[in-house]
Amino acid sequence: MLSRVFTGSLYGLESELITVETDLSAGLPALTLVGLPDLTVKESKERIRSAIINSNYKFPAKRITINLAPASTKKEGTHFDLPIAIGILASIKIIDSMTIKDFAFIGELSLDGKVNHINGALPLVIGIRNKGIKKIVLPISNAKEVSIIDDVEIYPISKIDEIVDYFLNKTIIKPYKNSGYNIITTLRKDKADFSDVSGQETVKRALQIGVAASHNILMIGPPGAGKTMVARRIPSIMPPMTYEEKLEVTKLYSIAGELSERSPMILDRPFRAPHHTISAVAMVGGGSKPRPGEVSLAHYGVLFLDEFPEFNRKVIEMLRQPMEDEKITINRISSSLTFPSKIMVVAAMNPCPCGYYGDSNHECTCKPYQIHNYLSKISGPLLDRMDIQIEIMPVNYDSLIGNNKIKPRNSEEMRKEIERARTVQLERYKKEDINYNSQLNPNLIKKYCILNKESKDLMKEAFYKFSLSARAYNKIIKLSRTIADIDGINQIEAKHIAEAIQYRSLDKIVRGI
């Protein structure tokens, strides 16, 4: 008896519809899996046998051949357990094959027949739905995560006998509907606010410009100046994600296994702050079963790298591709997977090993060669990708206690200006394949960043004075375009160029020149 059951298989962020074909024939009892299954799928044979027997169904004493079609692509994951078990039960006519033809199944089995939680349920279901199957049987613990998809019917189960009884009309399983979980986000009130930051108005301005067009930022200053404090307040000025952005980020977190029943969807822009001891695989993704790294888990959000020079140089050099291409490609012998990484990199560092080089209140104890070696850990090409390089110094006493009579700007004020600037950019580039100024290529820079004579003369002077690379030159122009948008001015003026140049003036210091 031949049966066919539908499921899916993940390839990076996408999934493909897989048909589980099960054939029973005469011969010595055996269970053979074909169709390029990996080790986790091959191991499923014993789990499935025990799950069926412990659910009080008779396991067939026949030669069982299971083909995972198409056979040309590798199949990975424990979610094949449930569809294979259903295929076997259909082959021995415990379940009528016609009743399951419109369904797809995903789930891992325990030896006692329980259906366990799986990673990557959301992208799996989206891929299956895109192939025309809209009735999905899955673990009950994945139901809330997948319920954010409107046009599918979700049948959550906790044991294999529940779905068998459903197809035998012995019980009713109502399609799961999300109740009380609103995917439309209001801005969180518990975020740290920039009104908590005394002084540092220049730094706030730089961060606001960076967020307005997702420019990368490098902050340099002594310990206690507030680098980490201001960085952790960046999410409070970032506009809310769109539904499509939430869905894409949630898919990445689903694959990485970082979703929970309490938080089945990522509603706020990610803020990832890995420790400087992080490995290359954890940063960019990979492993025997490739999964997203920090650069992808920060998609549409912020990747904050504190103590920047303390990171392994190999690790931070691997950021160059995702910072430029907005994606990371992981190559394997049998496949090549791509994860998105539209990130805003925010890095913080001390100016020297002791941290007090250039600080008027503390004496630096470092030798010149030590400072040079410390700063040279950041390569020129990586530094060029930092659009904004801002020096941050400790606030004075009057600013700290509020005696300077300047009211600190709060996050809501800053965010409104950012949202206005982003709206201008979205309208400007609606016919292009980009959203923000930071994504402009050289051809689009010529089209949308027209400079007057005064601005051109200023750029020429800066190019030779600071020995700028072509990339740094383009970064300054793109940054000046964003500054003009923040100021609500259509034409790039010399003052915008001057401010953008100011944010690149630390090039020589960081390179240890």
PyMOL commands that set and color helices and strands:
alter all, ss='L'
color gray80, all
select helices_A, chain A and resi 39-42+44-54+78-91+97-100+121-130+140-146+160-167+194-196+201-213+227-231+234-237+243-256+280-284+294-297+308-310+313-317+320-325+368-375+380-384+397-401+411-428+437-439+442-448+453-465+470-486+494-502+507-510
alter helices_A, ss='H'
color red, helices_A
select strands_A, chain A and resi 2-11+14-25+30-34+63-69+103-105+108-109+115-116+135-139+153-157+217-220+271-272+285-286+291-292+302-305+327-331+336-340+344-349+388-391
alter strands_A, ss='S'
color yellow, strands_A
deselect
rebuild
show_as cartoon
